[in-house]
Amino acid sequence: MNSIICPISPEKIDSNTSRLTIFLNVVLMVLFLITLNPFFILIVSLDYFIRAALDVKYSPLRLIAYGMVNTLSLKKKPINLAQKIFASRLGFLCAITSAILILLGYNTSSMIVVGILLSLSIMDSVFNFCVGCLIYNYLVFPYYKNK
């Protein structure tokens, strides 16, 4: 990765694995909204952090998704890794904000933040429409590509 704000990478990842990973996060977020148990949003935060700041291949939810994709013998669909890392960074910011808010007792605020992240995650995992990827491609990358 060349930059913290605008990751640039020639690497590709499998779209099916990425979408299933996000869907597993959706399930955890729904469990959080139902129970208000901070454990679920902390797991989501950790998974987004690993995918955003460390290495996608170490994400526990991605490992589960990868196993499921292989078990189902789904055809690989390569996509650009950089925009997914940027989207994961945005997801991490939302998830950790929600976790902090719930731990401070701001339940409604935490639920609103998770609701927004949940909506964006459903759009990505179910409809293959990644808002973070669009932000990256049209609002961030053009200003950093020449640096």
Phi and psi restraints in degrees (value plus and minus 20) as a CYANA .aco file:
   2 ASN   PHI    -110.9   -70.9
   2 ASN   PSI     -41.2    -1.2
   3 SER   PHI    -171.3  -131.3
   3 SER   PSI     128.8   168.8
   4 ILE   PHI     -89.8   -49.8
   4 ILE   PSI     -63.8   -23.8
   5 ILE   PHI     -96.2   -56.2
   5 ILE   PSI     -67.9   -27.9
   6 CYS   PHI    -140.4  -100.4
   6 CYS   PSI      68.0   108.0
   7 PRO   PHI     -85.4   -45.4
   7 PRO   PSI     116.1   156.1
   8 ILE   PHI    -143.8  -103.8
   8 ILE   PSI     105.2   145.2
   9 SER   PHI    -170.5  -130.5
   9 SER   PSI     116.8   156.8
  10 PRO   PHI    -101.4   -61.4
  10 PRO   PSI     -25.3    14.7
  11 GLU   PHI     -91.0   -51.0
  11 GLU   PSI     132.2   172.2
  12 LYS   PHI    -141.0  -101.0
  12 LYS   PSI     133.1   173.1
  13 ILE   PHI    -150.0  -110.0
  13 ILE   PSI     146.2   186.2
  14 ASP   PHI    -102.0   -62.0
  14 ASP   PSI     106.7   146.7
  15 SER   PHI     -81.9   -41.9
  15 SER   PSI     -60.4   -20.4
  16 ASN   PHI     -82.2   -42.2
  16 ASN   PSI     -63.9   -23.9
  17 THR   PHI     -85.1   -45.1
  17 THR   PSI     -62.5   -22.5
  18 SER   PHI     -81.9   -41.9
  18 SER   PSI     -67.8   -27.8
  19 ARG   PHI     -85.3   -45.3
  19 ARG   PSI     -57.9   -17.9
  20 LEU   PHI     -89.9   -49.9
  20 LEU   PSI     -56.4   -16.4
  21 THR   PHI     -79.8   -39.8
  21 THR   PSI     -65.3   -25.3
  22 ILE   PHI     -85.1   -45.1
  22 ILE   PSI     -58.2   -18.2
  23 PHE   PHI     -83.4   -43.4
  23 PHE   PSI     -57.8   -17.8
  24 LEU   PHI     -82.8   -42.8
  24 LEU   PSI     -57.6   -17.6
  25 ASN   PHI     -84.2   -44.2
  25 ASN   PSI     -58.0   -18.0
  26 VAL   PHI     -78.5   -38.5
  26 VAL   PSI     -65.8   -25.8
  27 VAL   PHI     -79.5   -39.5
  27 VAL   PSI     -64.1   -24.1
  28 LEU   PHI     -85.4   -45.4
  28 LEU   PSI     -57.8   -17.8
  29 MET   PHI     -86.8   -46.8
  29 MET   PSI     -59.2   -19.2
  30 VAL   PHI     -83.7   -43.7
  30 VAL   PSI     -63.0   -23.0
  31 LEU   PHI     -79.9   -39.9
  31 LEU   PSI     -59.6   -19.6
  32 PHE   PHI     -81.4   -41.4
  32 PHE   PSI     -67.2   -27.2
  33 LEU   PHI     -84.2   -44.2
  33 LEU   PSI     -52.7   -12.7
  34 ILE   PHI     -94.0   -54.0
  34 ILE   PSI     -62.5   -22.5
  35 THR   PHI    -121.6   -81.6
  35 THR   PSI     -41.7    -1.7
  36 LEU   PHI      36.1    76.1
  36 LEU   PSI       7.6    47.6
  37 ASN   PHI    -103.4   -63.4
  37 ASN   PSI      97.5   137.5
  38 PRO   PHI     -79.7   -39.7
  38 PRO   PSI     -41.9    -1.9
  39 PHE   PHI     -73.1   -33.1
  39 PHE   PSI     -64.4   -24.4
  40 PHE   PHI     -86.2   -46.2
  40 PHE   PSI     -63.2   -23.2
  41 ILE   PHI     -95.1   -55.1
  41 ILE   PSI     -47.5    -7.5
  42 LEU   PHI     -88.1   -48.1
  42 LEU   PSI     -57.2   -17.2
  43 ILE   PHI     -84.8   -44.8
  43 ILE   PSI     -63.8   -23.8
  44 VAL   PHI     -79.8   -39.8
  44 VAL   PSI     -65.4   -25.4
  45 SER   PHI     -80.0   -40.0
  45 SER   PSI     -65.6   -25.6
  46 LEU   PHI     -81.8   -41.8
  46 LEU   PSI     -64.5   -24.5
  47 ASP   PHI     -83.9   -43.9
  47 ASP   PSI     -64.7   -24.7
  48 TYR   PHI     -82.6   -42.6
  48 TYR   PSI     -59.7   -19.7
  49 PHE   PHI     -80.8   -40.8
  49 PHE   PSI     -65.7   -25.7
  50 ILE   PHI     -81.0   -41.0
  50 ILE   PSI     -64.9   -24.9
  51 ARG   PHI     -90.6   -50.6
  51 ARG   PSI     -50.4   -10.4
  52 ALA   PHI    -106.5   -66.5
  52 ALA   PSI     -56.2   -16.2
  53 ALA   PHI    -134.6   -94.6
  53 ALA   PSI     -45.6    -5.6
  54 LEU   PHI    -123.8   -83.8
  54 LEU   PSI    -121.3   -81.3
  55 ASP   PHI    -166.0  -126.0
  55 ASP   PSI     110.4   150.4
  56 VAL   PHI     -72.9   -32.9
  56 VAL   PSI     -56.5   -16.5
  57 LYS   PHI     -88.7   -48.7
  57 LYS   PSI     -32.2     7.8
  58 TYR   PHI    -116.1   -76.1
  58 TYR   PSI     -20.4    19.6
  59 SER   PHI     -87.1   -47.1
  59 SER   PSI     102.8   142.8
  60 PRO   PHI     -80.4   -40.4
  60 PRO   PSI     -60.7   -20.7
  61 LEU   PHI     -90.1   -50.1
  61 LEU   PSI     -53.2   -13.2
  62 ARG   PHI     -86.5   -46.5
  62 ARG   PSI     -58.1   -18.1
  63 LEU   PHI     -82.6   -42.6
  63 LEU   PSI     -60.8   -20.8
  64 ILE   PHI     -84.4   -44.4
  64 ILE   PSI     -66.6   -26.6
  65 ALA   PHI     -81.8   -41.8
  65 ALA   PSI     -62.2   -22.2
  66 TYR   PHI     -79.6   -39.6
  66 TYR   PSI     -64.4   -24.4
  67 GLY   PHI     -82.3   -42.3
  67 GLY   PSI     -60.6   -20.6
  68 MET   PHI     -86.4   -46.4
  68 MET   PSI     -62.9   -22.9
  69 VAL   PHI     -82.4   -42.4
  69 VAL   PSI     -63.0   -23.0
  70 ASN   PHI     -87.2   -47.2
  70 ASN   PSI     -60.0   -20.0
  71 THR   PHI     -82.4   -42.4
  71 THR   PSI     -59.3   -19.3
  72 LEU   PHI    -102.4   -62.4
  72 LEU   PSI     -23.6    16.4
  73 SER   PHI      32.7    72.7
  73 SER   PSI      23.7    63.7
  74 LEU   PHI     -94.9   -54.9
  74 LEU   PSI     120.8   160.8
  75 LYS   PHI     -86.7   -46.7
  75 LYS   PSI     118.5   158.5
  76 LYS   PHI     -91.0   -51.0
  76 LYS   PSI     118.7   158.7
  77 LYS   PHI    -147.8  -107.8
  77 LYS   PSI      75.3   115.3
  78 PRO   PHI     -88.5   -48.5
  78 PRO   PSI     118.0   158.0
  79 ILE   PHI    -155.2  -115.2
  79 ILE   PSI     143.3   183.3
  80 ASN   PHI     -87.8   -47.8
  80 ASN   PSI     109.0   149.0
  81 LEU   PHI     -91.2   -51.2
  81 LEU   PSI     -56.4   -16.4
  82 ALA   PHI     -78.2   -38.2
  82 ALA   PSI     -66.0   -26.0
  83 GLN   PHI     -88.0   -48.0
  83 GLN   PSI     -50.6   -10.6
  84 LYS   PHI     -91.7   -51.7
  84 LYS   PSI     -54.0   -14.0
  85 ILE   PHI     -85.7   -45.7
  85 ILE   PSI     -63.4   -23.4
  86 PHE   PHI     -80.4   -40.4
  86 PHE   PSI     -65.2   -25.2
  87 ALA   PHI     -82.7   -42.7
  87 ALA   PSI     -57.5   -17.5
  88 SER   PHI     -85.3   -45.3
  88 SER   PSI     -54.7   -14.7
  89 ARG   PHI     -85.4   -45.4
  89 ARG   PSI     -61.4   -21.4
  90 LEU   PHI     -85.2   -45.2
  90 LEU   PSI     -61.4   -21.4
  91 GLY   PHI     -81.9   -41.9
  91 GLY   PSI     -61.1   -21.1
  92 PHE   PHI     -82.0   -42.0
  92 PHE   PSI     -64.3   -24.3
  93 LEU   PHI     -79.2   -39.2
  93 LEU   PSI     -62.8   -22.8
  94 CYS   PHI     -86.7   -46.7
  94 CYS   PSI     -66.7   -26.7
  95 ALA   PHI     -85.0   -45.0
  95 ALA   PSI     -63.5   -23.5
  96 ILE   PHI     -90.8   -50.8
  96 ILE   PSI     -54.0   -14.0
  97 THR   PHI     -81.7   -41.7
  97 THR   PSI     -65.3   -25.3
  98 SER   PHI     -82.9   -42.9
  98 SER   PSI     -61.8   -21.8
  99 ALA   PHI     -82.2   -42.2
  99 ALA   PSI     -64.4   -24.4
 100 ILE   PHI     -83.5   -43.5
 100 ILE   PSI     -64.1   -24.1
 101 LEU   PHI     -82.0   -42.0
 101 LEU   PSI     -62.7   -22.7
 102 ILE   PHI     -87.5   -47.5
 102 ILE   PSI     -58.1   -18.1
 103 LEU   PHI     -88.5   -48.5
 103 LEU   PSI     -46.5    -6.5
 104 LEU   PHI    -107.3   -67.3
 104 LEU   PSI     -22.8    17.2
 105 GLY   PHI      71.4   111.4
 105 GLY   PSI     -11.6    28.4
 106 TYR   PHI    -111.3   -71.3
 106 TYR   PSI      49.8    89.8
 107 ASN   PHI     -79.7   -39.7
 107 ASN   PSI     -67.2   -27.2
 108 THR   PHI     -83.4   -43.4
 108 THR   PSI     -65.0   -25.0
 109 SER   PHI     -81.8   -41.8
 109 SER   PSI     -62.4   -22.4
 110 SER   PHI     -81.4   -41.4
 110 SER   PSI     -62.6   -22.6
 111 MET   PHI     -86.7   -46.7
 111 MET   PSI     -54.7   -14.7
 112 ILE   PHI     -85.6   -45.6
 112 ILE   PSI     -66.1   -26.1
 113 VAL   PHI     -82.3   -42.3
 113 VAL   PSI     -64.7   -24.7
 114 VAL   PHI     -85.3   -45.3
 114 VAL   PSI     -56.6   -16.6
 115 GLY   PHI     -80.6   -40.6
 115 GLY   PSI     -60.9   -20.9
 116 ILE   PHI     -85.6   -45.6
 116 ILE   PSI     -69.2   -29.2
 117 LEU   PHI     -81.0   -41.0
 117 LEU   PSI     -60.2   -20.2
 118 LEU   PHI     -81.7   -41.7
 118 LEU   PSI     -64.3   -24.3
 119 SER   PHI     -80.8   -40.8
 119 SER   PSI     -66.0   -26.0
 120 LEU   PHI     -84.9   -44.9
 120 LEU   PSI     -58.5   -18.5
 121 SER   PHI     -88.6   -48.6
 121 SER   PSI     -58.3   -18.3
 122 ILE   PHI     -84.6   -44.6
 122 ILE   PSI     -62.0   -22.0
 123 MET   PHI     -79.4   -39.4
 123 MET   PSI     -59.1   -19.1
 124 ASP   PHI     -93.6   -53.6
 124 ASP   PSI     -70.5   -30.5
 125 SER   PHI     -94.4   -54.4
 125 SER   PSI     -55.8   -15.8
 126 VAL   PHI    -113.0   -73.0
 126 VAL   PSI     -64.3   -24.3
 127 PHE   PHI    -124.0   -84.0
 127 PHE   PSI     -19.2    20.8
 128 ASN   PHI      36.6    76.6
 128 ASN   PSI      20.1    60.1
 129 PHE   PHI    -141.3  -101.3
 129 PHE   PSI      79.5   119.5
 130 CYS   PHI    -117.9   -77.9
 130 CYS   PSI      86.3   126.3
 131 VAL   PHI     -85.1   -45.1
 131 VAL   PSI     -61.1   -21.1
 132 GLY   PHI     -79.9   -39.9
 132 GLY   PSI     -57.6   -17.6
 133 CYS   PHI     -86.2   -46.2
 133 CYS   PSI     -59.0   -19.0
 134 LEU   PHI     -85.6   -45.6
 134 LEU   PSI     -63.5   -23.5
 135 ILE   PHI     -78.5   -38.5
 135 ILE   PSI     -64.6   -24.6
 136 TYR   PHI     -80.2   -40.2
 136 TYR   PSI     -71.0   -31.0
 137 ASN   PHI     -87.2   -47.2
 137 ASN   PSI     -56.7   -16.7
 138 TYR   PHI    -127.7   -87.7
 138 TYR   PSI     -42.8    -2.8
 139 LEU   PHI    -134.2   -94.2
 139 LEU   PSI     -43.8    -3.8
 140 VAL   PHI    -127.7   -87.7
 140 VAL   PSI     -77.5   -37.5
 141 PHE   PHI     -74.3   -34.3
 141 PHE   PSI     -63.8   -23.8
 142 PRO   PHI     -77.6   -37.6
 142 PRO   PSI     -47.8    -7.8
 143 TYR   PHI    -106.8   -66.8
 143 TYR   PSI     -33.1     6.9
 144 TYR   PHI    -133.9   -93.9
 144 TYR   PSI     -30.2     9.8
 145 LYS   PHI     -85.4   -45.4
 145 LYS   PSI     -43.9    -3.9
 146 ASN   PHI    -112.9   -72.9
 146 ASN   PSI     -17.6    22.4
